[in-house]
Amino acid sequence: MKPRHIFVGLTLLAIGLLIVWIARNTYWGEVEVPMPAKGEARTNSLYAAERLVAQLGATAHPQRNLGELPDPRAVIYLSYWNWDLIPSRRKRLEEWVEQGGRLVADRSLIGGDRALEEWSGIVRTELPAESDSETYDAENRCANLTVAGEGRANYRVCGVDERSRLTTSRDASWVLSDNHGIQVLRIPIGQGSITVLNARPFDNQQLFRADDGLLFVTATGLERGDQVFFLSEEKTASLLALMWRHGAPVVVLLLGTLALALWRGSPRFGPAAGSTDAARRSLAEQILGTGRFTLRFGAGRALHAAAVRSLRETAERHLSGFRTLGAEERMALLASNTGLDQEALTEAINHTGPRRPRELRRVIALLETARRRIT
């Protein structure tokens, strides 16, 4: 038998043994996997609760912000709501409850613990780290809650926060508790009441587990014909949307101002004014314009310095020994060669201060005459 045949046989045997091992150590089974939410349930975690309210003969009103408050006979359910974000909004809710409204809030209520305690007397306290948590279902955080005074488990509720409990210094009209303390509490305030749950049992995943649906009906005091308003800030509008909603006139004014500023500072496709006809300036106009410029800026000092420098350079080229002479000897040599007054030349050359326009013209003319006579 050839070595190649032996190798092929051993390979097939190994593959067969692998298949037998997989077949003996695996099995086929069916696992139920919940389907993902569809439609409005994908973005609204309280969609199931809203549908339950409708099925029980009441009316659900999902809202994302507190507009006009409903009739005090209605129910307001708060979820993912910041209690003290806007003090005026909180004050309106408190007054609405005192007039007879039923307010219900779950564990997702955030902020304003001190304000809520002062108004309702309800305090959420953390449990010690060593507290026993075996009474809770580890997967669903479900617990048996007992109605105070009845001594039996009336509700099995999922979504309980096993790390905290509720306390109050006021008389409560309805209390649900477990081995760790109070988990549901209702406090009468004025003609209405506030019910706080230390759990989140009413979202789309929890509502139909255990007794969560029954707890929702009891917590809200739901009756046929009730109006239930679901206030939630779970999905808040973007900053731009809020700016437009609450300050559209200001936004329009700012955008208009910005557009005008950009238009004014943007480069133009053409000149701001019509261009003048191109024309060549004469030499006289150029000289006159340059003279006026030097006279206007620096009182003509630059023009005077240029005339003196031109005279000195001409004298050095044409008058022998001019460069080595002293100041008075230079002035004398210039006067003898040009026929001009020595004192006038000395004053014209050495005085560098400001001069009146007419005097400056006379001095420049004298220096230029001297330069020409040397040559």
KOLSE-309312 format. One record per residue (C-alpha): residue number from 1; x, y, z. Coordinates in pm, 1 decimal, padded with zeros to 6 digits. Example, Ala and Ser with C-alpha at 12.3 -4.5 7.8 and 13.67 -1.06 7.14 Angstrom:
2
<pt baro="1" u="01230.0" v="-00450.0" w="00780.0"/>
<pt baro="2" u="01367.0" v="-00106.0" w="00714.0"/>
# end
This chain:
375
<pt baro="1" u="00000.0" v="00000.0" w="00000.0"/>
<pt baro="2" u="00130.4" v="00338.1" w="-00094.4"/>
<pt baro="3" u="00201.0" v="00598.9" w="00176.7"/>
<pt baro="4" u="-00046.0" v="00837.2" w="00016.6"/>
<pt baro="5" u="-00330.1" v="00587.5" w="00060.4"/>
<pt baro="6" u="-00239.3" v="00540.2" w="00427.8"/>
<pt baro="7" u="-00247.2" v="00919.3" w="00485.5"/>
<pt baro="8" u="-00586.8" v="00954.9" w="00317.7"/>
<pt baro="9" u="-00728.1" v="00667.7" w="00525.7"/>
<pt baro="10" u="-00607.4" v="00817.7" w="00853.4"/>
<pt baro="11" u="-00753.5" v="01157.2" w="00759.3"/>
<pt baro="12" u="-01095.7" v="01009.0" w="00684.9"/>
<pt baro="13" u="-01086.4" v="00813.5" w="01012.5"/>
<pt baro="14" u="-01008.3" v="01133.4" w="01209.4"/>
<pt baro="15" u="-01293.3" v="01318.1" w="01040.2"/>
<pt baro="16" u="-01531.8" v="01031.5" w="01120.6"/>
<pt baro="17" u="-01431.1" v="01025.9" w="01485.8"/>
<pt baro="18" u="-01482.6" v="01403.6" w="01506.1"/>
<pt baro="19" u="-01832.2" v="01371.8" w="01362.4"/>
<pt baro="20" u="-01921.1" v="01094.0" w="01612.3"/>
<pt baro="21" u="-01793.6" v="01306.3" w="01905.7"/>
<pt baro="22" u="-01994.0" v="01609.8" w="01795.7"/>
<pt baro="23" u="-02308.4" v="01399.4" w="01753.7"/>
<pt baro="24" u="-02277.3" v="01248.5" w="02104.8"/>
<pt baro="25" u="-02200.2" v="01577.3" w="02282.1"/>
<pt baro="26" u="-02445.5" v="01814.7" w="02115.7"/>
<pt baro="27" u="-02821.8" v="01825.7" w="02074.7"/>
<pt baro="28" u="-03079.9" v="02034.3" w="01891.4"/>
<pt baro="29" u="-03315.3" v="02243.0" w="02098.8"/>
<pt baro="30" u="-03558.0" v="02533.4" w="02059.3"/>
<pt baro="31" u="-03501.5" v="02862.3" w="02239.6"/>
<pt baro="32" u="-03765.9" v="03132.1" w="02245.0"/>
<pt baro="33" u="-03618.1" v="03472.6" w="02167.2"/>
<pt baro="34" u="-03839.8" v="03780.3" w="02211.4"/>
<pt baro="35" u="-03893.1" v="03970.3" w="01890.8"/>
<pt baro="36" u="-03764.5" v="04327.3" w="01886.1"/>
<pt baro="37" u="-04017.7" v="04604.4" w="01934.6"/>
<pt baro="38" u="-04181.0" v="04749.3" w="01626.8"/>
<pt baro="39" u="-04350.4" v="05074.9" w="01538.8"/>
<pt baro="40" u="-04409.3" v="05320.9" w="01821.8"/>
<pt baro="41" u="-04301.0" v="05065.5" w="02084.2"/>
<pt baro="42" u="-03941.3" v="05105.3" w="01960.9"/>
<pt baro="43" u="-03921.8" v="05465.0" w="02081.9"/>
<pt baro="44" u="-04189.0" v="05473.8" w="02356.4"/>
<pt baro="45" u="-04112.0" v="05252.5" w="02657.3"/>
<pt baro="46" u="-04463.7" v="05316.7" w="02798.0"/>
<pt baro="47" u="-04648.0" v="05216.9" w="02481.9"/>
<pt baro="48" u="-04776.6" v="04893.8" w="02641.6"/>
<pt baro="49" u="-04911.5" v="05086.1" w="02941.5"/>
<pt baro="50" u="-05086.4" v="05331.1" w="02709.7"/>
<pt baro="51" u="-05250.8" v="05042.6" w="02521.8"/>
<pt baro="52" u="-05355.6" v="04882.3" w="02851.8"/>
<pt baro="53" u="-05523.5" v="05206.2" w="02957.1"/>
<pt baro="54" u="-05714.5" v="05217.3" w="02627.7"/>
<pt baro="55" u="-05823.9" v="04853.3" w="02659.1"/>
<pt baro="56" u="-05961.8" v="04918.8" w="03008.5"/>
<pt baro="57" u="-06190.1" v="05196.1" w="02884.2"/>
<pt baro="58" u="-05980.1" v="05495.7" w="02978.5"/>
<pt baro="59" u="-05797.1" v="05746.0" w="02754.4"/>
<pt baro="60" u="-05416.9" v="05769.5" w="02732.8"/>
<pt baro="61" u="-05243.9" v="06096.1" w="02644.9"/>
<pt baro="62" u="-04870.6" v="06054.2" w="02578.8"/>
<pt baro="63" u="-04683.4" v="06383.8" w="02615.9"/>
<pt baro="64" u="-04320.5" v="06488.7" w="02611.9"/>
<pt baro="65" u="-04360.3" v="06820.4" w="02794.4"/>
<pt baro="66" u="-04593.0" v="06978.7" w="03044.8"/>
<pt baro="67" u="-04826.4" v="07206.3" w="02856.6"/>
<pt baro="68" u="-05167.1" v="07297.7" w="02991.9"/>
<pt baro="69" u="-05247.0" v="07091.3" w="03301.0"/>
<pt baro="70" u="-05542.3" v="06851.1" w="03272.0"/>
<pt baro="71" u="-05852.8" v="06843.2" w="03488.6"/>
<pt baro="72" u="-05769.3" v="06758.3" w="03852.8"/>
<pt baro="73" u="-05978.6" v="06442.2" w="03821.5"/>
<pt baro="74" u="-05723.9" v="06298.7" w="03576.2"/>
<pt baro="75" u="-05408.7" v="06093.0" w="03637.1"/>
<pt baro="76" u="-05052.0" v="06201.3" w="03554.9"/>
<pt baro="77" u="-04785.1" v="05934.5" w="03531.7"/>
<pt baro="78" u="-04421.5" v="06054.8" w="03542.7"/>
<pt baro="79" u="-04142.1" v="05849.6" w="03384.7"/>
<pt baro="80" u="-03784.8" v="05963.4" w="03322.2"/>
<pt baro="81" u="-03892.6" v="06300.0" w="03456.2"/>
<pt baro="82" u="-03666.7" v="06555.2" w="03625.0"/>
<pt baro="83" u="-03870.2" v="06673.3" w="03920.8"/>
<pt baro="84" u="-03682.4" v="06996.8" w="03995.8"/>
<pt baro="85" u="-03537.7" v="07087.5" w="03655.6"/>
<pt baro="86" u="-03784.3" v="07375.3" w="03615.0"/>
<pt baro="87" u="-03911.5" v="07500.6" w="03953.3"/>
<pt baro="88" u="-04216.5" v="07668.8" w="03801.9"/>
<pt baro="89" u="-04314.2" v="07342.8" w="03631.4"/>
<pt baro="90" u="-04275.5" v="07153.1" w="03960.6"/>
<pt baro="91" u="-04487.9" v="07413.1" w="04140.0"/>
<pt baro="92" u="-04766.6" v="07373.3" w="03885.4"/>
<pt baro="93" u="-04769.5" v="06994.3" w="03938.3"/>
<pt baro="94" u="-04782.1" v="07038.9" w="04315.6"/>
<pt baro="95" u="-05077.3" v="07278.1" w="04292.1"/>
<pt baro="96" u="-05252.5" v="07041.0" w="04050.9"/>
<pt baro="97" u="-05222.2" v="06753.4" w="04302.9"/>
<pt baro="98" u="-05349.8" v="06968.6" w="04589.3"/>
<pt baro="99" u="-05659.6" v="07046.7" w="04378.3"/>
<pt baro="100" u="-05741.4" v="06675.4" w="04349.7"/>
<pt baro="101" u="-05506.4" v="06527.3" w="04090.0"/>
<pt baro="102" u="-05358.5" v="06177.5" w="04112.5"/>
<pt baro="103" u="-04981.6" v="06183.5" w="04049.9"/>
<pt baro="104" u="-04783.3" v="05860.8" w="04002.4"/>
<pt baro="105" u="-04403.3" v="05842.0" w="03963.7"/>
<pt baro="106" u="-04175.5" v="05539.8" w="03921.3"/>
<pt baro="107" u="-03808.7" v="05482.2" w="04004.0"/>
<pt baro="108" u="-03695.5" v="05672.3" w="03691.4"/>
<pt baro="109" u="-03790.6" v="06003.5" w="03857.2"/>
<pt baro="110" u="-03467.5" v="06201.1" w="03895.5"/>
<pt baro="111" u="-03354.2" v="06518.5" w="04066.5"/>
<pt baro="112" u="-03518.4" v="06732.1" w="04330.5"/>
<pt baro="113" u="-03500.6" v="06482.8" w="04620.1"/>
<pt baro="114" u="-03500.5" v="06764.6" w="04876.1"/>
<pt baro="115" u="-03791.6" v="06947.1" w="04709.8"/>
<pt baro="116" u="-03993.1" v="06622.4" w="04684.1"/>
<pt baro="117" u="-03927.6" v="06542.0" w="05051.2"/>
<pt baro="118" u="-04034.5" v="06888.2" w="05168.7"/>
<pt baro="119" u="-04356.3" v="06872.3" w="04968.0"/>
<pt baro="120" u="-04463.0" v="06506.9" w="05003.8"/>
<pt baro="121" u="-04255.8" v="06375.1" w="05294.0"/>
<pt baro="122" u="-04128.4" v="06083.0" w="05081.4"/>
<pt baro="123" u="-03759.8" v="05995.5" w="05106.3"/>
<pt baro="124" u="-03565.1" v="05734.1" w="04911.8"/>
<pt baro="125" u="-03280.3" v="05585.9" w="05116.8"/>
<pt baro="126" u="-03003.9" v="05349.4" w="05011.0"/>
<pt baro="127" u="-02984.1" v="05007.1" w="05175.8"/>
<pt baro="128" u="-02663.9" v="04896.0" w="05350.9"/>
<pt baro="129" u="-02423.7" v="04706.3" w="05127.0"/>
<pt baro="130" u="-02447.5" v="04395.7" w="05347.3"/>
<pt baro="131" u="-02828.5" v="04374.0" w="05323.4"/>
<pt baro="132" u="-02971.8" v="04040.4" w="05214.9"/>
<pt baro="133" u="-03086.0" v="04043.5" w="04849.3"/>
<pt baro="134" u="-03183.2" v="03675.4" w="04819.4"/>
<pt baro="135" u="-03551.3" v="03768.8" w="04830.5"/>
<pt baro="136" u="-03517.5" v="03918.6" w="04481.0"/>
<pt baro="137" u="-03526.9" v="03726.5" w="04156.6"/>
<pt baro="138" u="-03176.0" v="03784.1" w="04019.2"/>
<pt baro="139" u="-03295.6" v="03784.3" w="03655.6"/>
<pt baro="140" u="-03606.3" v="04003.3" w="03673.7"/>
<pt baro="141" u="-03560.7" v="04171.7" w="04017.0"/>
<pt baro="142" u="-03903.7" v="04046.6" w="04120.5"/>
<pt baro="143" u="-04020.7" v="04048.6" w="04481.5"/>
<pt baro="144" u="-04331.0" v="03971.3" w="04682.5"/>
<pt baro="145" u="-04481.9" v="04295.8" w="04811.2"/>
<pt baro="146" u="-04722.7" v="04293.7" w="05101.4"/>
<pt baro="147" u="-04994.4" v="04549.4" w="05162.8"/>
<pt baro="148" u="-04936.9" v="04704.3" w="05503.8"/>
<pt baro="149" u="-05167.9" v="04556.6" w="05767.3"/>
<pt baro="150" u="-05278.0" v="04252.0" w="05566.8"/>
<pt baro="151" u="-04983.5" v="04018.3" w="05636.9"/>
<pt baro="152" u="-04986.6" v="03834.2" w="05306.8"/>
<pt baro="153" u="-04814.7" v="03871.6" w="04969.9"/>
<pt baro="154" u="-05059.2" v="04064.3" w="04757.2"/>
<pt baro="155" u="-04839.6" v="04149.6" w="04460.7"/>
<pt baro="156" u="-04541.1" v="03993.7" w="04292.0"/>
<pt baro="157" u="-04371.9" v="04288.3" w="04126.7"/>
<pt baro="158" u="-04078.8" v="04288.2" w="03882.8"/>
<pt baro="159" u="-03839.7" v="04574.0" w="03826.8"/>
<pt baro="160" u="-03793.2" v="04654.2" w="04196.7"/>
<pt baro="161" u="-03482.2" v="04847.4" w="04298.4"/>
<pt baro="162" u="-03324.1" v="04610.2" w="04551.5"/>
<pt baro="163" u="-03063.7" v="04868.8" w="04658.6"/>
<pt baro="164" u="-03302.2" v="05124.7" w="04814.0"/>
<pt baro="165" u="-03634.9" v="05171.4" w="04987.9"/>
<pt baro="166" u="-03889.2" v="05445.1" w="05062.0"/>
<pt baro="167" u="-03960.5" v="05610.4" w="05394.7"/>
<pt baro="168" u="-04197.9" v="05882.5" w="05509.4"/>
<pt baro="169" u="-04283.2" v="06076.9" w="05819.5"/>
<pt baro="170" u="-04643.6" v="06133.5" w="05712.4"/>
<pt baro="171" u="-04951.9" v="05914.1" w="05723.2"/>
<pt baro="172" u="-04972.2" v="05701.8" w="05408.4"/>
<pt baro="173" u="-05297.4" v="05579.2" w="05257.2"/>
<pt baro="174" u="-05140.0" v="05284.3" w="05075.2"/>
<pt baro="175" u="-04812.2" v="05102.1" w="05141.1"/>
<pt baro="176" u="-04646.6" v="04802.5" w="04974.9"/>
<pt baro="177" u="-04334.8" v="04662.1" w="05138.1"/>
<pt baro="178" u="-04100.9" v="04363.6" w="05135.3"/>
<pt baro="179" u="-03833.4" v="04235.5" w="05371.7"/>
<pt baro="180" u="-03614.6" v="04540.1" w="05298.2"/>
<pt baro="181" u="-03875.2" v="04808.8" w="05358.3"/>
<pt baro="182" u="-04137.2" v="05012.3" w="05173.0"/>
<pt baro="183" u="-04133.8" v="04988.0" w="04791.3"/>
<pt baro="184" u="-04464.2" v="05159.4" w="04702.9"/>
<pt baro="185" u="-04607.3" v="05456.3" w="04891.7"/>
<pt baro="186" u="-04912.9" v="05678.9" w="04850.0"/>
<pt baro="187" u="-04939.3" v="06008.2" w="05039.4"/>
<pt baro="188" u="-05259.0" v="06219.8" w="05041.0"/>
<pt baro="189" u="-05185.8" v="06587.7" w="04969.2"/>
<pt baro="190" u="-05470.6" v="06834.3" w="04976.0"/>
<pt baro="191" u="-05757.2" v="06683.7" w="04778.5"/>
<pt baro="192" u="-05526.6" v="06461.8" w="04569.2"/>
<pt baro="193" u="-05238.7" v="06221.0" w="04621.3"/>
<pt baro="194" u="-04892.0" v="06126.2" w="04504.0"/>
<pt baro="195" u="-04789.0" v="05761.1" w="04458.4"/>
<pt baro="196" u="-04418.2" v="05682.3" w="04434.7"/>
<pt baro="197" u="-04284.6" v="05340.3" w="04328.8"/>
<pt baro="198" u="-03932.6" v="05227.2" w="04406.7"/>
<pt baro="199" u="-03945.9" v="05022.7" w="04086.8"/>
<pt baro="200" u="-03987.3" v="05051.8" w="03711.7"/>
<pt baro="201" u="-04252.0" v="04785.7" w="03651.2"/>
<pt baro="202" u="-04458.6" v="04943.4" w="03376.8"/>
<pt baro="203" u="-04234.5" v="04961.3" w="03070.5"/>
<pt baro="204" u="-04291.1" v="04745.0" w="02763.2"/>
<pt baro="205" u="-04072.0" v="04461.7" w="02898.0"/>
<pt baro="206" u="-04208.6" v="04445.0" w="03254.3"/>
<pt baro="207" u="-04577.3" v="04536.9" w="03238.9"/>
<pt baro="208" u="-04707.4" v="04185.5" w="03162.3"/>
<pt baro="209" u="-04479.0" v="03999.6" w="03402.7"/>
<pt baro="210" u="-04603.5" v="03879.6" w="03739.4"/>
<pt baro="211" u="-04859.8" v="04125.5" w="03884.8"/>
<pt baro="212" u="-04716.8" v="04441.5" w="03731.3"/>
<pt baro="213" u="-05028.4" v="04508.7" w="03523.9"/>
<pt baro="214" u="-05251.0" v="04478.8" w="03829.9"/>
<pt baro="215" u="-05016.9" v="04705.8" w="04023.6"/>
<pt baro="216" u="-05045.0" v="04969.7" w="03748.4"/>
<pt baro="217" u="-05424.0" v="04974.1" w="03774.8"/>
<pt baro="218" u="-05411.0" v="04999.7" w="04155.0"/>
<pt baro="219" u="-05132.9" v="05261.4" w="04166.5"/>
<pt baro="220" u="-05315.3" v="05492.5" w="03925.2"/>
<pt baro="221" u="-05661.3" v="05420.0" w="04071.0"/>
<pt baro="222" u="-05767.6" v="05359.9" w="03712.0"/>
<pt baro="223" u="-06139.7" v="05360.3" w="03634.2"/>
<pt baro="224" u="-06334.6" v="05349.8" w="03312.5"/>
<pt baro="225" u="-06349.4" v="05695.2" w="03155.0"/>
<pt baro="226" u="-06035.9" v="05827.8" w="03328.1"/>
<pt baro="227" u="-05787.7" v="06050.1" w="03148.6"/>
<pt baro="228" u="-05428.2" v="05931.0" w="03198.0"/>
<pt baro="229" u="-05145.9" v="06162.1" w="03093.3"/>
<pt baro="230" u="-04804.0" v="06000.8" w="03045.9"/>
<pt baro="231" u="-04533.0" v="06262.9" w="03093.0"/>
<pt baro="232" u="-04189.5" v="06138.4" w="02991.9"/>
<pt baro="233" u="-03856.6" v="06298.5" w="02906.6"/>
<pt baro="234" u="-03703.6" v="05968.7" w="02800.3"/>
<pt baro="235" u="-03662.8" v="06093.7" w="02446.2"/>
<pt baro="236" u="-03607.4" v="06466.9" w="02467.6"/>
<pt baro="237" u="-03598.0" v="06699.6" w="02172.2"/>
<pt baro="238" u="-03265.9" v="06826.5" w="02044.1"/>
<pt baro="239" u="-03127.9" v="07160.7" w="02156.7"/>
<pt baro="240" u="-03208.7" v="07318.5" w="01819.6"/>
<pt baro="241" u="-03567.6" v="07191.5" w="01835.9"/>
<pt baro="242" u="-03611.7" v="07333.0" w="02188.1"/>
<pt baro="243" u="-03466.3" v="07668.0" w="02080.0"/>
<pt baro="244" u="-03711.0" v="07686.0" w="01790.1"/>
<pt baro="245" u="-04004.8" v="07575.1" w="02004.3"/>
<pt baro="246" u="-03949.1" v="07827.4" w="02283.5"/>
<pt baro="247" u="-03780.3" v="08114.7" w="02104.4"/>
<pt baro="248" u="-03860.2" v="08109.5" w="01733.5"/>
<pt baro="249" u="-03875.7" v="08493.8" w="01696.0"/>
<pt baro="250" u="-03532.9" v="08535.5" w="01855.6"/>
<pt baro="251" u="-03385.9" v="08259.4" w="01637.6"/>
<pt baro="252" u="-03525.9" v="08422.6" w="01322.1"/>
<pt baro="253" u="-03387.5" v="08762.7" w="01426.6"/>
<pt baro="254" u="-03041.5" v="08618.4" w="01497.8"/>
<pt baro="255" u="-03034.2" v="08427.5" w="01170.0"/>
<pt baro="256" u="-03138.5" v="08739.6" w="00979.9"/>
<pt baro="257" u="-02868.0" v="08946.9" w="01151.3"/>
<pt baro="258" u="-02608.3" v="08679.6" w="01076.0"/>
<pt baro="259" u="-02716.6" v="08663.7" w="00710.2"/>
<pt baro="260" u="-02689.0" v="09042.0" w="00672.1"/>
<pt baro="261" u="-02344.4" v="09042.1" w="00838.0"/>
<pt baro="262" u="-02220.7" v="08766.5" w="00606.7"/>
<pt baro="263" u="-02365.4" v="08942.3" w="00301.6"/>
<pt baro="264" u="-02201.6" v="09271.4" w="00398.2"/>
<pt baro="265" u="-01861.1" v="09112.9" w="00460.4"/>
<pt baro="266" u="-01861.2" v="08873.8" w="00165.9"/>
<pt baro="267" u="-01645.5" v="08945.5" w="-00143.4"/>
<pt baro="268" u="-01830.4" v="09118.9" w="-00422.9"/>
<pt baro="269" u="-01846.8" v="08999.6" w="-00780.1"/>
<pt baro="270" u="-01778.9" v="09352.2" w="-00901.2"/>
<pt baro="271" u="-01656.6" v="09687.7" w="-00770.1"/>
<pt baro="272" u="-01869.0" v="09874.3" w="-00517.6"/>
<pt baro="273" u="-01860.8" v="10181.3" w="-00744.8"/>
<pt baro="274" u="-01813.0" v="10231.0" w="-01115.6"/>
<pt baro="275" u="-01449.5" v="10242.7" w="-01223.9"/>
<pt baro="276" u="-01314.9" v="10572.9" w="-01356.7"/>
<pt baro="277" u="-01173.5" v="10602.0" w="-01706.0"/>
<pt baro="278" u="-00807.3" v="10513.7" w="-01722.0"/>
<pt baro="279" u="-00585.3" v="10809.9" w="-01812.7"/>
<pt baro="280" u="-00212.8" v="10880.9" w="-01805.5"/>
<pt baro="281" u="-00094.9" v="11155.3" w="-01570.0"/>
<pt baro="282" u="00146.3" v="11412.2" w="-01700.6"/>
<pt baro="283" u="00492.7" v="11452.4" w="-01551.2"/>
<pt baro="284" u="00395.4" v="11788.8" w="-01407.1"/>
<pt baro="285" u="00091.3" v="11638.2" w="-01237.4"/>
<pt baro="286" u="00306.4" v="11357.9" w="-01097.0"/>
<pt baro="287" u="00563.0" v="11603.9" w="-00960.1"/>
<pt baro="288" u="00290.9" v="11827.3" w="-00820.2"/>
<pt baro="289" u="00114.9" v="11534.8" w="-00654.6"/>
<pt baro="290" u="00437.6" v="11403.3" w="-00502.9"/>
<pt baro="291" u="00523.2" v="11747.4" w="-00368.8"/>
<pt baro="292" u="00182.8" v="11789.2" w="-00212.1"/>
<pt baro="293" u="00215.6" v="11448.1" w="-00047.8"/>
<pt baro="294" u="00555.8" v="11521.0" w="00102.1"/>
<pt baro="295" u="00435.3" v="11861.0" w="00216.8"/>
<pt baro="296" u="00126.6" v="11713.2" w="00378.5"/>
<pt baro="297" u="00305.6" v="11432.7" w="00560.2"/>
<pt baro="298" u="00624.2" v="11538.2" w="00747.0"/>
<pt baro="299" u="00602.6" v="11912.6" w="00671.5"/>
<pt baro="300" u="00827.4" v="11867.7" w="00367.2"/>
<pt baro="301" u="01127.9" v="11740.1" w="00564.5"/>
<pt baro="302" u="01176.3" v="11446.3" w="00329.9"/>
<pt baro="303" u="01175.5" v="11679.1" w="00024.7"/>
<pt baro="304" u="01422.6" v="11917.5" w="00192.3"/>
<pt baro="305" u="01654.7" v="11630.1" w="00288.5"/>
<pt baro="306" u="01646.1" v="11499.2" w="-00069.0"/>
<pt baro="307" u="01736.9" v="11842.2" w="-00212.3"/>
<pt baro="308" u="02028.1" v="11882.3" w="00033.3"/>
<pt baro="309" u="02154.0" v="11533.1" w="-00044.4"/>
<pt baro="310" u="02137.3" v="11600.0" w="-00419.7"/>
<pt baro="311" u="02331.0" v="11927.8" w="-00379.3"/>
<pt baro="312" u="02601.2" v="11764.1" w="-00166.9"/>
<pt baro="313" u="02647.7" v="11472.5" w="-00408.9"/>
<pt baro="314" u="02675.6" v="11713.6" w="-00706.2"/>
<pt baro="315" u="02929.1" v="11929.8" w="-00522.0"/>
<pt baro="316" u="03141.9" v="11626.1" w="-00431.8"/>
<pt baro="317" u="03156.7" v="11526.7" w="-00797.5"/>
<pt baro="318" u="03235.4" v="11867.4" w="-00944.7"/>
<pt baro="319" u="03415.0" v="12068.2" w="-00674.2"/>
<pt baro="320" u="03765.0" v="11946.9" w="-00593.1"/>
<pt baro="321" u="03825.7" v="11874.7" w="-00220.5"/>
<pt baro="322" u="03467.4" v="11950.9" w="-00119.1"/>
<pt baro="323" u="03438.4" v="11629.4" w="00081.0"/>
<pt baro="324" u="03741.4" v="11709.0" w="00302.4"/>
<pt baro="325" u="03646.3" v="12067.7" w="00382.4"/>
<pt baro="326" u="03480.4" v="12189.2" w="00703.4"/>
<pt baro="327" u="03125.2" v="12320.6" w="00716.3"/>
<pt baro="328" u="03208.7" v="12692.0" w="00680.3"/>
<pt baro="329" u="03464.5" v="12625.8" w="00406.5"/>
<pt baro="330" u="03207.8" v="12421.2" w="00216.9"/>
<pt baro="331" u="02954.4" v="12701.4" w="00235.8"/>
<pt baro="332" u="03216.8" v="12950.0" w="00111.5"/>
<pt baro="333" u="03313.8" v="12723.7" w="-00177.6"/>
<pt baro="334" u="02948.4" v="12677.8" w="-00278.4"/>
<pt baro="335" u="02883.7" v="13051.6" w="-00265.1"/>
<pt baro="336" u="03189.9" v="13135.7" w="-00478.6"/>
<pt baro="337" u="03100.3" v="12875.0" w="-00742.2"/>
<pt baro="338" u="02728.5" v="12949.6" w="-00761.1"/>
<pt baro="339" u="02725.8" v="13327.4" w="-00705.4"/>
<pt baro="340" u="02462.3" v="13288.3" w="-00429.0"/>
<pt baro="341" u="02461.4" v="13440.4" w="-00082.6"/>
<pt baro="342" u="02660.3" v="13229.6" w="00164.6"/>
<pt baro="343" u="02432.3" v="13302.1" w="00462.8"/>
<pt baro="344" u="02123.1" v="13210.4" w="00259.0"/>
<pt baro="345" u="02285.7" v="12883.3" w="00151.2"/>
<pt baro="346" u="02391.2" v="12804.0" w="00508.6"/>
<pt baro="347" u="02042.1" v="12864.5" w="00645.5"/>
<pt baro="348" u="01880.7" v="12669.3" w="00360.4"/>
<pt baro="349" u="02104.6" v="12366.0" w="00414.6"/>
<pt baro="350" u="02138.6" v="12349.3" w="00793.6"/>
<pt baro="351" u="01786.4" v="12438.6" w="00909.5"/>
<pt baro="352" u="01589.8" v="12109.7" w="00917.2"/>
<pt baro="353" u="01288.8" v="12223.4" w="01118.8"/>
<pt baro="354" u="00936.5" v="12277.5" w="00987.5"/>
<pt baro="355" u="00878.2" v="12555.9" w="00736.7"/>
<pt baro="356" u="00575.5" v="12721.7" w="00593.3"/>
<pt baro="357" u="00483.1" v="12601.2" w="00243.1"/>
<pt baro="358" u="00594.3" v="12927.4" w="00078.0"/>
<pt baro="359" u="00925.2" v="12930.8" w="00268.1"/>
<pt baro="360" u="00982.6" v="12563.6" w="00183.1"/>
<pt baro="361" u="00933.5" v="12636.7" w="-00185.2"/>
<pt baro="362" u="01185.0" v="12920.9" w="-00168.6"/>
<pt baro="363" u="01444.6" v="12701.6" w="00005.5"/>
<pt baro="364" u="01399.0" v="12410.6" w="-00239.8"/>
<pt baro="365" u="01431.7" v="12653.5" w="-00533.1"/>
<pt baro="366" u="01755.0" v="12797.8" w="-00386.3"/>
<pt baro="367" u="01908.7" v="12450.3" w="-00334.5"/>
<pt baro="368" u="01809.8" v="12342.3" w="-00682.3"/>
<pt baro="369" u="01957.2" v="12663.2" w="-00834.1"/>
<pt baro="370" u="02285.1" v="12599.4" w="-00654.2"/>
<pt baro="371" u="02298.8" v="12243.8" w="-00777.2"/>
<pt baro="372" u="02240.6" v="12345.3" w="-01137.2"/>
<pt baro="373" u="02500.0" v="12624.6" w="-01128.3"/>
<pt baro="374" u="02765.0" v="12382.5" w="-01004.0"/>
<pt baro="375" u="02716.5" v="12162.7" w="-01305.9"/>
# end
